[in-house]
Amino acid sequence: METNKAVIGALLLIILVIGANCVMYAIARGATKSNQKSFLETMSQSFNASTRKKDDSMEELRQKMAELEKSKKGDKGESE
């Protein structure tokens, strides 16, 4: 009786893992088939989108820091 429960549990676990893999495969396959682009193009665009946002925010931060440095130097020149 104990071995039957173990076998049933193992089969359920295997079916669960295989089912999850099939679902993930279907999701990945559907994502790469959008707009008739190749897999590598789709993946590179998805990775590049996040880095562009970071680059834009970093550029904005650099500009603000440069403005602060200029105003700081301008204030020092006036006080001397």
N, CA and C atoms as an extended XYZ file, in Angstrom:
240
Properties=species:S:1:pos:R:3:atomname:S:1:resname:S:1:resid:I:1 pbc="F F F"
N         0.822       -1.197        0.000 N   MET     1
C         0.000        0.000        0.000 CA  MET     1
C         0.865        1.260        0.000 C   MET     1
N         1.927        1.202        0.779 N   GLU     2
C         2.822        2.352        0.897 CA  GLU     2
C         3.534        2.623       -0.423 C   GLU     2
N         3.936        1.565       -1.119 N   THR     3
C         4.635        1.748       -2.386 CA  THR     3
C         3.698        2.271       -3.472 C   THR     3
N         2.423        1.891       -3.407 N   ASN     4
C         1.456        2.389       -4.388 CA  ASN     4
C         1.295        3.905       -4.266 C   ASN     4
N         1.255        4.406       -3.051 N   LYS     5
C         1.124        5.848       -2.837 CA  LYS     5
C         2.376        6.577       -3.323 C   LYS     5
N         3.510        5.962       -3.120 N   ALA     6
C         4.759        6.577       -3.565 CA  ALA     6
C         4.815        6.634       -5.087 C   ALA     6
N         4.375        5.573       -5.741 N   VAL     7
C         4.378        5.541       -7.199 CA  VAL     7
C         3.400        6.568       -7.754 C   VAL     7
N         2.227        6.664       -7.163 N   ILE     8
C         1.231        7.642       -7.602 CA  ILE     8
C         1.763        9.064       -7.390 C   ILE     8
N         2.394        9.300       -6.271 N   GLY     9
C         2.981       10.615       -6.003 CA  GLY     9
C         4.080       10.963       -6.984 C   GLY     9
N         4.918        9.994       -7.312 N   ALA    10
C         5.997       10.222       -8.276 CA  ALA    10
C         5.426       10.502       -9.658 C   ALA    10
N         4.397        9.762      -10.065 N   LEU    11
C         3.764        9.996      -11.365 CA  LEU    11
C         3.125       11.382      -11.432 C   LEU    11
N         2.463       11.796      -10.356 N   LEU    12
C         1.863       13.130      -10.318 CA  LEU    12
C         2.936       14.218      -10.425 C   LEU    12
N         4.046       14.010       -9.762 N   LEU    13
C         5.142       14.973       -9.819 CA  LEU    13
C         5.715       15.056      -11.232 C   LEU    13
N         5.908       13.918      -11.865 N   ILE    14
C         6.430       13.895      -13.232 CA  ILE    14
C         5.454       14.577      -14.185 C   ILE    14
N         4.180       14.290      -14.055 N   ILE    15
C         3.166       14.919      -14.906 CA  ILE    15
C         3.127       16.429      -14.675 C   ILE    15
N         3.263       16.844      -13.439 N   LEU    16
C         3.277       18.267      -13.109 CA  LEU    16
C         4.480       18.971      -13.747 C   LEU    16
N         5.641       18.369      -13.675 N   VAL    17
C         6.854       18.964      -14.259 CA  VAL    17
C         6.735       19.025      -15.777 C   VAL    17
N         6.264       17.948      -16.390 N   ILE    18
C         6.107       17.930      -17.848 CA  ILE    18
C         5.062       18.957      -18.283 C   ILE    18
N         3.976       19.066      -17.550 N   GLY    19
C         2.941       20.053      -17.871 CA  GLY    19
C         3.462       21.478      -17.766 C   GLY    19
N         4.232       21.756      -16.724 N   ALA    20
C         4.804       23.097      -16.562 CA  ALA    20
C         5.773       23.406      -17.701 C   ALA    20
N         6.561       22.435      -18.103 N   ASN    21
C         7.485       22.639      -19.223 CA  ASN    21
C         6.730       22.902      -20.519 C   ASN    21
N         5.642       22.192      -20.741 N   CYS    22
C         4.852       22.417      -21.958 CA  CYS    22
C         4.243       23.815      -21.962 C   CYS    22
N         3.760       24.267      -20.831 N   VAL    23
C         3.179       25.606      -20.733 CA  VAL    23
C         4.247       26.661      -20.995 C   VAL    23
N         5.417       26.518      -20.397 N   MET    24
C         6.495       27.485      -20.603 CA  MET    24
C         6.969       27.473      -22.052 C   MET    24
N         7.018       26.312      -22.663 N   TYR    25
C         7.395       26.222      -24.075 CA  TYR    25
C         6.386       26.964      -24.942 C   TYR    25
N         5.110       26.781      -24.651 N   ALA    26
C         4.068       27.457      -25.430 CA  ALA    26
C         4.161       28.974      -25.268 C   ALA    26
N         4.436       29.449      -24.072 N   ILE    27
C         4.570       30.883      -23.830 CA  ILE    27
C         5.772       31.435      -24.585 C   ILE    27
N         6.908       30.754      -24.484 N   ALA    28
C         8.114       31.211      -25.172 CA  ALA    28
C         7.935       31.154      -26.681 C   ALA    28
N         7.296       30.127      -27.167 N   ARG    29
C         7.077       29.986      -28.607 CA  ARG    29
C         6.161       31.088      -29.117 C   ARG    29
N         5.116       31.398      -28.361 N   GLY    30
C         4.200       32.469      -28.758 CA  GLY    30
C         4.868       33.831      -28.724 C   GLY    30
N         5.751       34.053      -27.767 N   ALA    31
C         6.441       35.342      -27.661 CA  ALA    31
C         7.401       35.544      -28.814 C   ALA    31
N         8.016       34.480      -29.276 N   THR    32
C         8.984       34.625      -30.357 CA  THR    32
C         8.325       34.652      -31.727 C   THR    32
N         7.110       34.210      -31.832 N   LYS    33
C         6.427       34.203      -33.126 CA  LYS    33
C         5.735       35.531      -33.410 C   LYS    33
N         5.710       36.465      -32.469 N   SER    34
C         5.024       37.722      -32.683 CA  SER    34
C         5.756       38.556      -33.733 C   SER    34
N         5.008       39.202      -34.597 N   ASN    35
C         5.521       40.088      -35.647 CA  ASN    35
C         6.462       39.392      -36.625 C   ASN    35
N         6.444       38.097      -36.701 N   GLN    36
C         7.240       37.318      -37.647 CA  GLN    36
C         8.738       37.622      -37.555 C   GLN    36
N         9.222       37.961      -36.384 N   LYS    37
C        10.647       38.221      -36.198 CA  LYS    37
C        11.330       36.952      -35.708 C   LYS    37
N        12.629       36.919      -35.881 N   SER    38
C        13.364       35.753      -35.424 CA  SER    38
C        13.495       35.776      -33.905 C   SER    38
N        13.867       34.660      -33.369 N   PHE    39
C        13.992       34.510      -31.927 CA  PHE    39
C        15.033       35.478      -31.361 C   PHE    39
N        16.173       35.583      -32.014 N   LEU    40
C        17.247       36.442      -31.511 CA  LEU    40
C        16.869       37.917      -31.556 C   LEU    40
N        16.163       38.345      -32.598 N   GLU    41
C        15.725       39.733      -32.683 CA  GLU    41
C        14.767       40.074      -31.555 C   GLU    41
N        13.819       39.192      -31.314 N   THR    42
C        12.839       39.428      -30.261 CA  THR    42
C        13.504       39.480      -28.898 C   THR    42
N        14.426       38.559      -28.657 N   MET    43
C        15.105       38.532      -27.364 CA  MET    43
C        15.999       39.755      -27.191 C   MET    43
N        16.703       40.165      -28.234 N   SER    44
C        17.580       41.333      -28.106 CA  SER    44
C        16.776       42.598      -27.872 C   SER    44
N        15.627       42.721      -28.503 N   GLN    45
C        14.790       43.896      -28.285 CA  GLN    45
C        14.231       43.914      -26.872 C   GLN    45
N        13.880       42.761      -26.345 N   SER    46
C        13.344       42.733      -24.984 CA  SER    46
C        14.419       43.084      -23.968 C   SER    46
N        15.668       42.682      -24.224 N   PHE    47
C        16.751       43.039      -23.302 CA  PHE    47
C        17.159       44.495      -23.464 C   PHE    47
N        17.181       45.004      -24.672 N   ASN    48
C        17.607       46.378      -24.918 CA  ASN    48
C        16.605       47.401      -24.407 C   ASN    48
N        15.343       47.057      -24.365 N   ALA    49
C        14.337       48.004      -23.896 CA  ALA    49
C        14.609       48.405      -22.450 C   ALA    49
N        14.990       47.478      -21.630 N   SER    50
C        15.226       47.806      -20.226 CA  SER    50
C        16.509       48.615      -20.053 C   SER    50
N        17.513       48.360      -20.864 N   THR    51
C        18.760       49.114      -20.719 CA  THR    51
C        18.604       50.536      -21.239 C   THR    51
N        17.752       50.756      -22.218 N   ARG    52
C        17.528       52.119      -22.716 CA  ARG    52
C        16.934       52.983      -21.621 C   ARG    52
N        15.991       52.462      -20.874 N   LYS    53
C        15.375       53.230      -19.792 CA  LYS    53
C        16.414       53.593      -18.749 C   LYS    53
N        17.283       52.656      -18.428 N   LYS    54
C        18.328       52.928      -17.446 CA  LYS    54
C        19.304       53.968      -17.967 C   LYS    54
N        19.659       53.869      -19.245 N   ASP    55
C        20.587       54.831      -19.837 CA  ASP    55
C        19.981       56.228      -19.850 C   ASP    55
N        18.692       56.325      -20.160 N   ASP    56
C        18.033       57.629      -20.179 CA  ASP    56
C        18.025       58.260      -18.795 C   ASP    56
N        17.719       57.466      -17.784 N   SER    57
C        17.692       58.020      -16.433 CA  SER    57
C        19.094       58.390      -15.965 C   SER    57
N        20.095       57.608      -16.357 N   MET    58
C        21.467       57.945      -15.985 CA  MET    58
C        21.921       59.210      -16.699 C   MET    58
N        21.526       59.389      -17.947 N   GLU    59
C        21.889       60.602      -18.683 CA  GLU    59
C        21.241       61.822      -18.041 C   GLU    59
N        20.010       61.678      -17.625 N   GLU    60
C        19.329       62.775      -16.942 CA  GLU    60
C        20.044       63.116      -15.637 C   GLU    60
N        20.492       62.108      -14.917 N   LEU    61
C        21.224       62.329      -13.679 CA  LEU    61
C        22.552       63.033      -13.952 C   LEU    61
N        23.239       62.631      -15.006 N   ARG    62
C        24.509       63.286      -15.365 CA  ARG    62
C        24.289       64.760      -15.692 C   ARG    62
N        23.218       65.053      -16.415 N   GLN    63
C        22.931       66.440      -16.766 CA  GLN    63
C        22.648       67.271      -15.530 C   GLN    63
N        21.881       66.737      -14.617 N   LYS    64
C        21.567       67.465      -13.382 CA  LYS    64
C        22.822       67.696      -12.548 C   LYS    64
N        23.685       66.663      -12.495 N   MET    65
C        24.934       66.820      -11.739 CA  MET    65
C        25.817       67.889      -12.388 C   MET    65
N        25.856       67.930      -13.719 N   ALA    66
C        26.652       68.945      -14.411 CA  ALA    66
C        26.092       70.336      -14.134 C   ALA    66
N        24.770       70.470      -14.145 N   GLU    67
C        24.151       71.759      -13.840 CA  GLU    67
C        24.475       72.195      -12.413 C   GLU    67
N        24.428       71.254      -11.474 N   LEU    68
C        24.750       71.586      -10.085 CA  LEU    68
C        26.206       71.998       -9.936 C   LEU    68
N        27.094       71.305      -10.634 N   GLU    69
C        28.517       71.664      -10.583 CA  GLU    69
C        28.745       73.056      -11.152 C   GLU    69
N        28.074       73.383      -12.245 N   LYS    70
C        28.216       74.713      -12.842 CA  LYS    70
C        27.698       75.787      -11.895 C   LYS    70
N        26.537       75.530      -11.298 N   SER    71
C        25.987       76.529      -10.378 CA  SER    71
C        26.855       76.647       -9.130 C   SER    71
N        27.447       75.540       -8.701 N   LYS    72
C        28.331       75.566       -7.543 CA  LYS    72
C        29.585       76.385       -7.840 C   LYS    72
N        30.158       76.208       -9.020 N   LYS    73
C        31.336       76.975       -9.423 CA  LYS    73
C        30.985       78.445       -9.602 C   LYS    73
N        29.804       78.718      -10.121 N   GLY    74
C        29.341       80.106      -10.286 CA  GLY    74
C        29.166       80.783       -8.946 C   GLY    74
N        28.661       80.067       -7.951 N   ASP    75
C        28.485       80.639       -6.613 CA  ASP    75
C        29.837       80.915       -5.956 C   ASP    75
N        30.800       80.052       -6.142 N   LYS    76
C        32.136       80.253       -5.569 CA  LYS    76
C        32.796       81.473       -6.187 C   LYS    76
N        32.638       81.671       -7.479 N   GLY    77
C        33.253       82.803       -8.161 CA  GLY    77
C        32.677       84.119       -7.692 C   GLY    77
N        31.378       84.142       -7.399 N   GLU    78
C        30.744       85.369       -6.941 CA  GLU    78
C        31.119       85.719       -5.524 C   GLU    78
N        31.334       84.706       -4.662 N   SER    79
C        31.628       84.973       -3.261 CA  SER    79
C        33.071       85.401       -3.048 C   SER    79
N        33.978       85.121       -3.985 N   GLU    80
C        35.387       85.478       -3.794 CA  GLU    80
C        35.685       86.871       -4.137 C   GLU    80
